[in-house]
Amino acid sequence: MEFGKIFLITLGVAFGVIATFYTLNFWPVFVYDSLSYVSIGFREPLFVIFGFLFITVVASNYFAHLGQKPKTIIELLLPASTFEKFLASVVFTAILSVLGYILIFYLTDLVFMTKLRDIPTGVNSGRYYTQTVDGKELSIDRYVYLFDAMKNNMFLPFYIAPLFVTSIFLLGSIYFEKFHYIKTAIAVMLFSGIAGYIVGKVAEFLMSNRRPIGMNGFMFGRGTNTLELFLMFLVLMLTVIFWAITYVRLKEKEV
């Protein structure tokens, strides 16, 4: 319940930040009812970057109180098992934080984009562009809702990425005594750099003196190909491993 209050405050701050970005970019719509100088290209970077910061901050602060003796004693006196405490941490960090962020972003985008789409447009407004599909020229609306634009050809591991990220920072919140977020972020950068270097060298070794299969082959094919499914399974497996380590660390912390 105590963390729930902090979570709601954080969610309110996130809503304020998102609404501010939309307001700054959509001010011609509200002031002049005009599409001039309106930019919607900020939405995807804002959703990804700020979403990463939001869910990692929430996860990094969940077990932060265990580094303080008075609060640790209160935690130990709670009439709940270690598994129940761990399960609550997963629900808050991996489910409620992600769903809460998506909900406030969806509602904010819905309100602003509905206002934008209600404005009458002229022939040269730049709202529509033509695209050839199956030999036919179609008029495509540029001003679509964010999640309608993102759902096409979505990389499958992207759906599991929030769980993976929160599992890492949840582990950092109980593993480090102080400066949980900074230390976890540094550890992530170090391990990511090492992993990236190893993967790059392995790929260079495997791909040297070889030719790509082609646009319709294994390497470049879009959709649910084998590589995407493998990466999604790998990310999910790593998430479960980090959760398991967090559970063991929580038991050790209580001891």
C-alpha positions as CSV (number, residue, x, y, z in Angstrom):
1,M,0.0,0.0,0.0
2,E,2.9,2.4,0.8
3,F,4.5,1.7,-2.6
4,G,1.1,2.0,-4.2
5,K,0.9,5.6,-3.2
6,I,4.3,6.4,-4.6
7,F,3.3,4.5,-7.8
8,L,0.2,6.6,-8.3
9,I,2.2,9.8,-7.7
10,T,4.8,8.7,-10.3
11,L,2.0,7.8,-12.7
12,G,0.6,11.3,-12.3
13,V,4.0,12.9,-13.0
14,A,4.3,10.7,-16.1
15,F,0.9,11.9,-17.3
16,G,2.0,15.5,-16.8
17,V,5.2,15.0,-18.8
18,I,3.4,13.3,-21.7
19,A,0.6,15.9,-21.8
20,T,3.2,18.7,-21.8
21,F,5.0,17.2,-24.8
22,Y,1.8,16.9,-26.7
23,T,0.7,20.4,-25.8
24,L,4.0,22.0,-26.9
25,N,3.7,20.2,-30.3
26,F,0.0,20.7,-30.8
27,W,-0.4,24.3,-29.8
28,P,-1.3,25.5,-33.3
29,V,-4.3,23.1,-33.2
30,F,-5.7,24.6,-30.0
31,V,-4.9,28.2,-30.7
32,Y,-5.5,28.5,-34.4
33,D,-7.4,25.3,-35.4
34,S,-4.6,24.9,-37.9
35,L,-2.4,21.9,-39.0
36,S,0.5,24.3,-39.8
37,Y,3.6,23.6,-37.9
38,V,2.1,20.5,-36.2
39,S,4.6,17.7,-35.7
40,I,3.7,14.2,-34.6
41,G,7.1,12.6,-35.1
42,F,7.9,13.0,-31.4
43,R,5.4,10.4,-30.3
44,E,7.4,7.2,-30.9
45,P,10.7,8.4,-29.4
46,L,8.7,9.8,-26.4
47,F,6.8,6.6,-25.9
48,V,10.0,4.4,-26.0
49,I,12.5,6.6,-24.2
50,F,10.2,8.0,-21.5
51,G,8.6,4.6,-21.1
52,F,12.0,3.1,-20.4
53,L,12.7,5.7,-17.8
54,F,9.3,5.3,-16.1
55,I,9.2,1.5,-15.8
56,T,12.9,1.3,-14.7
57,V,12.5,4.0,-12.0
58,V,9.4,2.2,-10.6
59,A,11.2,-1.2,-10.6
60,S,14.4,0.3,-9.2
61,N,12.7,1.7,-6.2
62,Y,10.5,-1.2,-5.2
63,F,12.9,-2.9,-2.8
64,A,15.0,0.2,-2.1
65,H,13.7,0.4,1.4
66,L,15.5,-2.9,2.3
67,G,18.7,-1.0,2.5
68,Q,17.5,0.9,5.5
69,K,17.3,-1.0,8.8
70,P,14.1,0.6,10.3
71,K,12.1,0.0,7.1
72,T,13.7,-3.5,6.7
73,I,12.4,-4.4,10.2
74,I,8.9,-3.3,9.3
75,E,9.2,-5.4,6.1
76,L,10.1,-8.5,8.0
77,L,7.2,-8.1,10.4
78,L,4.7,-8.1,7.6
79,P,2.4,-11.2,7.8
80,A,3.3,-12.4,4.3
81,S,5.5,-15.1,2.9
82,T,8.6,-14.3,0.8
83,F,6.9,-15.6,-2.3
84,E,3.9,-13.3,-1.7
85,K,6.2,-10.3,-1.4
86,F,8.1,-11.3,-4.5
87,L,4.8,-11.8,-6.4
88,A,3.6,-8.4,-5.4
89,S,6.9,-6.9,-6.7
90,V,6.4,-8.5,-10.1
91,V,2.8,-7.4,-10.3
92,F,3.7,-3.8,-9.5
93,T,6.8,-3.5,-11.6
94,A,6.1,-5.8,-14.6
95,I,2.4,-5.5,-15.0
96,L,0.9,-2.4,-13.3
97,S,3.7,-0.1,-14.3
98,V,3.7,-1.2,-17.9
99,L,-0.1,-1.2,-18.3
100,G,-0.5,2.1,-16.4
101,Y,2.0,3.8,-18.7
102,I,0.4,2.4,-21.8
103,L,-3.0,3.5,-20.6
104,I,-2.1,7.1,-19.9
105,F,-0.1,7.4,-23.1
106,Y,-3.0,5.9,-25.1
107,L,-5.6,8.2,-23.5
108,T,-3.4,11.3,-24.0
109,D,-2.7,10.4,-27.7
110,L,-6.4,9.6,-28.2
111,V,-7.5,13.1,-26.9
112,F,-4.9,15.1,-28.8
113,M,-5.1,13.1,-32.1
114,T,-8.9,13.2,-32.1
115,K,-8.8,17.0,-31.9
116,L,-6.2,17.0,-34.7
117,R,-8.3,14.8,-36.9
118,D,-11.4,16.8,-36.4
119,I,-9.9,19.9,-38.1
120,P,-11.0,20.3,-41.7
121,T,-8.2,19.9,-44.1
122,G,-7.5,21.3,-47.6
123,V,-6.1,19.5,-50.6
124,N,-2.6,20.8,-49.9
125,S,-2.6,20.3,-46.1
126,G,-0.1,17.5,-46.2
127,R,-2.3,15.3,-44.1
128,Y,-2.5,12.5,-46.8
129,Y,0.1,10.9,-49.0
130,T,-0.2,8.3,-51.8
131,Q,1.2,4.8,-51.6
132,T,1.1,2.1,-54.2
133,V,-0.3,-1.2,-53.0
134,D,-0.9,-4.1,-55.4
135,G,-0.6,-1.7,-58.3
136,K,-3.2,0.7,-56.9
137,E,-2.5,4.1,-55.5
138,L,-4.0,4.6,-52.1
139,S,-4.4,7.8,-50.1
140,I,-2.9,7.2,-46.6
141,D,-3.7,9.4,-43.6
142,R,-0.6,10.6,-41.8
143,Y,-2.4,11.5,-38.6
144,V,-3.2,8.1,-37.2
145,Y,-3.3,7.1,-33.6
146,L,0.1,6.1,-32.2
147,F,-0.7,2.5,-31.4
148,D,-2.4,2.0,-34.8
149,A,0.8,3.2,-36.4
150,M,3.1,1.0,-34.2
151,K,1.2,-2.3,-34.4
152,N,2.2,-2.9,-38.0
153,N,5.3,-5.1,-38.5
154,M,6.1,-4.9,-34.8
155,F,9.3,-6.8,-33.8
156,L,8.0,-9.6,-31.6
157,P,10.7,-9.3,-28.8
158,F,9.6,-5.7,-28.3
159,Y,6.5,-7.0,-26.5
160,I,8.6,-8.9,-24.0
161,A,11.2,-6.1,-23.6
162,P,9.3,-4.3,-20.8
163,L,9.2,-7.4,-18.7
164,F,12.9,-8.0,-19.3
165,V,13.9,-4.4,-18.4
166,T,11.9,-4.3,-15.2
167,S,13.2,-7.7,-14.1
168,I,16.8,-6.3,-14.3
169,F,16.0,-3.1,-12.4
170,L,13.9,-5.0,-9.8
171,L,17.0,-7.2,-9.1
172,G,19.1,-4.1,-8.8
173,S,16.7,-2.6,-6.3
174,I,17.4,-5.5,-3.9
175,Y,21.0,-6.3,-4.9
176,F,22.5,-2.8,-4.3
177,E,22.3,-1.0,-0.9
178,K,22.3,2.6,-2.2
179,F,22.1,4.4,-5.5
180,H,20.1,1.5,-6.9
181,Y,19.1,3.1,-10.3
182,I,22.6,4.5,-11.1
183,K,24.4,1.3,-10.2
184,T,22.0,-0.9,-12.1
185,A,22.2,1.4,-15.1
186,I,26.0,1.2,-15.1
187,A,25.9,-2.5,-14.8
188,V,23.5,-2.8,-17.7
189,M,25.7,-0.6,-19.9
190,L,28.8,-2.6,-19.0
191,F,27.2,-6.0,-19.7
192,S,25.4,-4.7,-22.8
193,G,28.7,-3.5,-24.1
194,I,30.4,-6.8,-23.4
195,A,27.5,-8.8,-24.9
196,G,27.4,-6.5,-28.0
197,Y,31.1,-7.0,-28.6
198,I,30.8,-10.8,-28.3
199,V,27.8,-11.0,-30.5
200,G,29.5,-8.7,-33.1
201,K,32.6,-10.9,-33.2
202,V,30.6,-14.1,-33.4
203,A,28.5,-12.6,-36.2
204,E,31.6,-11.4,-38.0
205,F,33.1,-14.9,-37.8
206,L,29.9,-16.6,-39.0
207,M,29.2,-14.2,-41.8
208,S,32.7,-13.7,-43.2
209,N,33.0,-14.8,-46.8
210,R,29.3,-15.6,-47.0
211,R,26.4,-14.0,-48.9
212,P,23.0,-13.0,-47.4
213,I,20.1,-15.2,-48.4
214,G,18.0,-12.4,-49.7
215,M,15.0,-10.2,-48.8
216,N,12.7,-13.2,-48.6
217,G,15.1,-15.4,-46.7
218,F,15.9,-16.1,-43.1
219,M,18.1,-13.0,-42.5
220,F,15.8,-10.3,-43.8
221,G,12.3,-11.8,-43.9
222,R,9.7,-9.8,-41.9
223,G,7.0,-11.3,-39.8
224,T,7.2,-14.3,-37.4
225,N,10.4,-15.8,-38.7
226,T,12.6,-18.1,-36.8
227,L,15.0,-15.4,-35.6
228,E,12.3,-13.3,-34.1
229,L,10.8,-16.3,-32.3
230,F,14.2,-17.4,-31.0
231,L,15.0,-13.9,-29.7
232,M,11.6,-13.6,-28.0
233,F,12.1,-17.0,-26.3
234,L,15.6,-15.9,-25.2
235,V,14.4,-12.6,-23.7
236,L,11.6,-14.4,-21.9
237,M,14.0,-17.0,-20.5
238,L,16.4,-14.3,-19.3
239,T,13.4,-12.5,-17.7
240,V,12.4,-15.6,-15.7
241,I,16.1,-16.1,-14.7
242,F,16.3,-12.6,-13.3
243,W,13.0,-13.0,-11.4
244,A,14.3,-16.2,-9.9
245,I,17.6,-14.5,-8.8
246,T,15.5,-11.7,-7.3
247,Y,13.4,-14.2,-5.3
248,V,16.5,-16.0,-4.0
249,R,18.1,-12.6,-3.1
250,L,14.9,-11.6,-1.3
251,K,15.1,-14.7,0.8
252,E,18.8,-14.1,1.6
253,K,18.0,-10.5,2.5
254,E,15.4,-11.6,5.0
255,V,17.8,-14.0,6.6
